[in-house]
Structure formats: structure tokens, C-alpha cells
Amino acid sequence: MSVVDSIKGFLTHKSSVQMVADDPVMAAEIMLLVRLMFSDGELAGEELVLFKQMCFSVFNIPEEDVPEVIRFLKEYGYETSGEQAASSFVDMPDERKEELLKHMVSMARADSVLHAKEVNLIARVSRVLGYSPDQIRDLV
């Protein structure tokens, strides 16, 4: 690799926050997952572990960048409702909508306790995406 290629690679590399900022759908999904983690009023260790794993495997965000991404989304999305975030997925293919819902259900189940507020958030997002409760049960 030449010096020019190295410099070009360095200059074109996006930070995790830049990746999230440049991708409204990614930002919306991560925001929904973060809200789901905190919806029951407490953050269980299992939820945080799963969230960091999802950030890496789904969004290519290294674990060490997760706190910075969460800070960005807190500032960026503090006025964004769950319904508004979900609306980013309305025109997506069904497979992508279902992937979002599966991620949310996985996060809700991470601590082995399904809280009413978690169920409520998933139900609201499902309605925005046009899924009935029966369809969600079939998905999971």
C-alpha cells in the first residue's frame, strides 16, 4: 500500500458516530434499541452485553465506540418519538422491518423479563410498520 493510499484511507474512514449520523435508518434502529433497554427504568447487564454485540455484528460499531454513539443519539434524538423512529422503516422491504422487530424482541428478552413498557414500545413500532400482534407472535 502506498503512502497516498494510506492517507486516503485515513481521510475517508468514518467514525462510528459519523456512520450513524450519515444513516438515518441505522440511527433510528439504534435509538429504538437504546429506548427499549431503558424503557423498564433499569439497565440490566445482559441487555448492555447484547446491545454491544448487536452494535458490532449488525452495525459494525466497535464496543469502545458504543458510549460515544449513545451520547450522539441522546443529543440527536431526544425529541424523536418511537413512532417517528419507526417511520424510517415504513418503506423498507418486509425482511428489513422484521429484522428490526426481531432485534427489538431479542433486546426485550435479554434480561429474561418482558416488561410492560418494553411490550408497549414493540407494539407501537409494530403498528407503525403495519404488523398485528399475531404477526409479531409468528415472527418470534
N, C-alpha and C positions, 0 to 999 in steps of 0.2 A: 504494500500500500504506500502510495506516495505521500509526501508531506501535504500536498494540496488536497488529496483525498481525506487525510486525517482532519485537516482544518475544516473542510466542507462537512464532514460527518459531525464534528463538534458543533458547528454553527447551525446545522439543520436538526440536531437532536432536540426533541421537545421534552420538557419536564413533564412529570405526571400531571401537575396542575394545568399546564398548557394543553395537554391531551384532553383533559376533562373539559376545560374551558372551550376548546375548539369543537367539542362533540356534544351538542345539547341532549342527545338521546342517552349517551353514557352518563352525563351529569344527572339527568332525570332518574335513571335507574339507580345510580349510587345514592342519590338523595333519598329515594324511596326506601332503599335498604337501610340507610342510616336512621331514617324516621322509624322504621319497623323495629330496629334494635332498641331504640329508646322509648317506644310507644308504651311499654308497660311500666315506665318510670325507673327502671333499673337496667344496667348493662351487665349481662351475665358473661362470664369468661368464655363460654362456649360460643356465644354469639360473636364476640370480637374475633375469636380464632377463625370461625367460618367466614366472617366478613373479610378478614385479611387474606384468607385463601381464595375467596371469590375475586377480590381485587386483583390478585396476581394471575389466577388462571383464566378469568373471564375478560378482565380489562387491561392486563399486562402492566399493572401498577405494583411496583415492589413494596414489600411490607414497610420499609423505612419511610416511604413517601405517603403512607396512608394518613398519618396525622395532618400533614400539610393539605392533602386533598379534602379532608373533612373540614378543616378550617376555611378553605376556599368555599366549599359548598355552604357552610354556615353563613358566610358573608353574602354569597351569591344568591342563595335560595331561601333566605329567611322568610320572604313573603310569598313563596311559591307553595301552593297547596298540593296535597297528594293528587287531587284530581287534575290540576294543571300539569304536574309532572307526568302523570299517566297519559295525558292527551298527546304527549310526544310520540306515543306508540300507536295511536289510533289508525294511522295509515300504513303501519308496518304489516308484513305478512303474518298470518296466524302463528307460524312457528316462532317468530320473534316475540310476539305477545305472550305466548305460552311459556317461552323461556323466562321472561320477566316474572310471570306469575309463579313458576316453579322456584325461581331464586327467592322470591318473597316467602313462599311457603317453607322452603328449606330454612331460611333465616328465622322464621317464626318458631319452627320446631327445634332449633339448635339447642335451646336450654331445656328441652323435654317438657315444657309447659306452654300450652297455647292460651295466651291471654286474650280477653275480650277485645281489648284495644288493637291487638295485632290482627285478629279476625276482622274487625271493623275496617281497618286500613286496607287489607287484602280485598274485602268485599267492595269497598268504594272504588278501588283501582279496577277490579273486575268489571264492575258496572260501566265504567268509562270505556273499557275495552270491548264491551258488548258480550261479556260472559255471564252466564247464570250460575247460581250456587251449585247446581247439579253438574254443570260443565267443569267447574273448578274441582269438585269432588272426583270426577272422572280423570282429570289431569293428574291428580296426585294420588 
